[in-house]
Amino acid sequence: MEFQCRHRQRCIEERDRENGSHQAQSENTSGYFNTAIGNLALSDNVTGDDNVAVGWGSGTTASFTNTISIGNYGYLNAFSDQAFIGNLSTTWNGGNVTWSTFSRMHA
């Protein structure tokens, strides 16, 4: 749907409501390279960078860096360098093979 109006901000807000992204990243003031899809996604992030949030209310509890949040409303990331898939209602995560844990090796 193409929006045409004279007040740019109102058009953007209306488009976001139509697309389900209303107030995504609403508190962001200086965070860079963040992606938020969904109403209120990544809304508590103010200065954090390199975050991805997908789903209603998904994201972090504050400004963190390098997080991935998918469908984690109600169970938000509370530290940098975390990936959350699902919330406390999610009963299973997995795939065709066993999940593995990797960490960086430090010299």
Contact map, one row per residue, 1 for C-alpha under 8 A:
11100000000000000000000000000000000000000000000000000000000000000000000000000000000000000000000000000000000
11110000000000000000000000000000000000000000000000000000000000000000000000000000000000000000000000000000000
11111000001000100000000000000000000000000000000000000000000000000000000000000000000000000000000000000000000
01111100001000000000000000000000000000000000000000000000000000000000000000000000000000000000000000000000000
00111111001000000000000000000000000000000000000000000000000000000000000000000000000000000000000000000000000
00011111000000000000000000000000000000000000000000000000000000000000000000000000000000000000000000000000000
00001111111000000000000000000000000000000000000000000000000000000000000000000000000000000000000000000000000
00001111111100000000000000000000000000000000000000000000000000000000000000000000000000000000000000000000000
00000011111110000000000000000000000000000000000000000000000000000000000000000000000000000000000000000000000
00000011111111000000000000000000000000000000000000000000000000000000000000000000000000000000000000000000000
00111011111111100000000000000000000000000000000000000000000000000000000000000000000000000000000000000000000
00000001111111110000000000000000000000000000000000000000000000000000000000000000000000000000000000000000000
00000000111111111000010000000000000000000000000000000000000000000000000000000000000000000000000000000000000
00000000011111111100000000000000000000000000000000000000000000000000000000000000000000000000000000000000000
00100000001111111110000000000000000000000000000000000000000000000000000000000000000000000000000000000000000
00000000000111111111111000000000000000000000000000000000000000000000000000000000000000000000000000000000000
00000000000011111111110000000000000000000000000000000000000000000000000000000000000000000000000000000000000
00000000000001111111100000000000000000000000000000000000000000000000000000000000000000000000000000000000000
00000000000000111111110000000000000000000000000000000000000000000000000000000000000000000000000000000000000
00000000000000011111110000000000000011100000000000000000000000000000000000000000000000000000000000000000000
00000000000000011111111100000000000111111000000000000000000000000000000000000000000000000000000000000000000
00000000000010011011111100000000000001110000000000000000000000000000000000000000000000000000000000000000000
00000000000000010000111111000000000000111010000000000000000000000000000000000000000000000000000000000000000
00000000000000000000111111000000000111111110000000000000000000000000000000000000000000000000000000000000000
00000000000000000000001111110000000100011111100000000000000000000000000000000000000000000000000000000000000
00000000000000000000001111110000000000010111000000000000000000000000000000000000000000000000000000000000000
00000000000000000000000011111000000000000011110000000000000000000000000000000000000000000000000000000000000
00000000000000000000000011111110000000000011111000000000000000000000000000000000000000000000000000000000000
00000000000000000000000000111110000000000000011000000000000000000000000000000000000000000000000000000000000
00000000000000000000000000011111000000000000011100000000000000000000000000000000000000000000000000000000000
00000000000000000000000000011111110000000000111110000000000000000000000000000000000000000000000000000000000
00000000000000000000000000000111110000000000001111000000000000000000000000000000000000000000000000000000000
00000000000000000000000000000011111000000000000011100000000000000000000000000000000000000000000000000000000
00000000000000000000000000000011111100000000000011110000000000000000000000000000000000000000000000000000000
00000000000000000000000000000000111110000000000001111000000000000000000000000000000000000000000000000000000
00000000000000000000100110000000011111001100000000011100000000000000000000000000000000000000000000000000000
00000000000000000001100100000000001111101000000000001111000000000000000000000000000000000000000000000000000
00000000000000000001110100000000000111111000000000000111110000000000000000000000000000000000000000000000000
00000000000000000001111100000000000011111000000000000011100000000000000000000000000000000000000000000000000
00000000000000000000111111000000000001111110000000000001110000000000000000000000000000000000000000000000000
00000000000000000000101110000000000111111110000000001111111000000000000000000000000000000000000000000000000
00000000000000000000000111000000000100011111100000011000111100000000000000000000000000000000000000000000000
00000000000000000000001111110000000000011111110000000000101000000000000000000000000000000000000000000000000
00000000000000000000000011110000000000000111110000000000001111100000000000000000000000000000000000000000000
00000000000000000000000010110010000000000111111100000000001111110000000000000000000000000000000000000000000
00000000000000000000000000111110000000000011111100000000000001100000000000000000000000000000000000000000000
00000000000000000000000000011111000000000000111110000000000000110000000000000000000000000000000000000000000
00000000000000000000000000000111000000000000111111100000000000111000000000000000000000000000000000000000000
00000000000000000000000000000011110000000000001111100000000000011100000000000000000000000000000000000000000
00000000000000000000000000000001111000000000000111110000000000001110000000000000000000000000000000000000000
00000000000000000000000000000000111000000000000111111000000000011111000000000000000000000000000000000000000
00000000000000000000000000000000011100000100000001111100001000000111100000000000000000000000000000000000000
00000000000000000000000000000000001110001100000000111110011000000001110000000000000000000000000000000000000
00000000000000000000000000000000000111001000000000011111011000000000111000000000000000000000000000000000000
00000000000000000000000000000000000011101000000000001111110000000000011110000000000000000000000000000000000
00000000000000000000000000000000000011111000000000000111110000000000001010000000000000000000000000000000000
00000000000000000000000000000000000001111110000000000011111000000000001111000000000000000000000000000000000
00000000000000000000000000000000000001011100000000001111111100000000111111010000000000000000000000000000000
00000000000000000000000000000000000000001111100000011100111110000001110110011000000000000000000000000000000
00000000000000000000000000000000000000000101100000000000011111110010100000011110000000000000000000000000000
00000000000000000000000000000000000000000001100000000000001111100000000000011100000000000000000000000000000
00000000000000000000000000000000000000000001110000000000000111110000000000000100000000000000000000000000000
00000000000000000000000000000000000000000001111100000000000111111000000000000000000000000000000000000000000
00000000000000000000000000000000000000000000101110100000000101111110000000000111000000000000000000000000000
00000000000000000000000000000000000000000000000111100000000000111110000000000011100000000000000000000000000
00000000000000000000000000000000000000000000000011110000000000011111000000000001110000000000000000000000000
00000000000000000000000000000000000000000000000001110000000100011111100000001001111000000000000000000000000
00000000000000000000000000000000000000000000000000111000001000000111110000000000011110000000000000000000000
00000000000000000000000000000000000000000000000000011100011100000011111100011000001110000000000000000000000
00000000000000000000000000000000000000000000000000001110011000000001111100000000000111000000000000000000000
00000000000000000000000000000000000000000000000000000111110000000000111110000000000011100000000000000000000
00000000000000000000000000000000000000000000000000000010111000000000111111110000000111100000000000000000000
00000000000000000000000000000000000000000000000000000011111000000000001111110000000001100000000000000000000
00000000000000000000000000000000000000000000000000000000110000000000000111110000000000110000000000000000000
00000000000000000000000000000000000000000000000000000000000000000000000111111000000000110000000000000000000
00000000000000000000000000000000000000000000000000000000011110000000100111111100000100100000000000000000000
00000000000000000000000000000000000000000000000000000000001110000010100000111111011100000000000000000000000
00000000000000000000000000000000000000000000000000000000000111010000000000011111000000000000000000000000000
00000000000000000000000000000000000000000000000000000000000100011000000000001111110000000000000000000000000
00000000000000000000000000000000000000000000000000000000000000011110000000001111110000000000000000000000000
00000000000000000000000000000000000000000000000000000000000000001110000000000011111000000000000000000000000
00000000000000000000000000000000000000000000000000000000000000000111000000001011111100000000000000000000000
00000000000000000000000000000000000000000000000000000000000000000011100000001000111110000000000000000000000
00000000000000000000000000000000000000000000000000000000000000000001110100011000011111100000000000000000000
00000000000000000000000000000000000000000000000000000000000000000001111100000000001111100000100000000000000
00000000000000000000000000000000000000000000000000000000000000000000011110000000000111111100000000000000000
00000000000000000000000000000000000000000000000000000000000000000000001111110000000111111100000000000000000
00000000000000000000000000000000000000000000000000000000000000000000000001100000000001111110000000000000000
00000000000000000000000000000000000000000000000000000000000000000000000000000000000001111110000000000000000
00000000000000000000000000000000000000000000000000000000000000000000000000000000000001111111100000000000000
00000000000000000000000000000000000000000000000000000000000000000000000000000000000000011111100000000000000
00000000000000000000000000000000000000000000000000000000000000000000000000000000000000000111110000000000000
00000000000000000000000000000000000000000000000000000000000000000000000000000000000010000111111000000000000
00000000000000000000000000000000000000000000000000000000000000000000000000000000000000000001111111100000000
00000000000000000000000000000000000000000000000000000000000000000000000000000000000000000000111111100000000
00000000000000000000000000000000000000000000000000000000000000000000000000000000000000000000011111000000000
00000000000000000000000000000000000000000000000000000000000000000000000000000000000000000000011111100000000
00000000000000000000000000000000000000000000000000000000000000000000000000000000000000000000011111110000000
00000000000000000000000000000000000000000000000000000000000000000000000000000000000000000000011011111000000
00000000000000000000000000000000000000000000000000000000000000000000000000000000000000000000000001111100000
00000000000000000000000000000000000000000000000000000000000000000000000000000000000000000000000000111110000
00000000000000000000000000000000000000000000000000000000000000000000000000000000000000000000000000011111000
00000000000000000000000000000000000000000000000000000000000000000000000000000000000000000000000000001111100
00000000000000000000000000000000000000000000000000000000000000000000000000000000000000000000000000000111110
00000000000000000000000000000000000000000000000000000000000000000000000000000000000000000000000000000011111
00000000000000000000000000000000000000000000000000000000000000000000000000000000000000000000000000000001111
00000000000000000000000000000000000000000000000000000000000000000000000000000000000000000000000000000000111
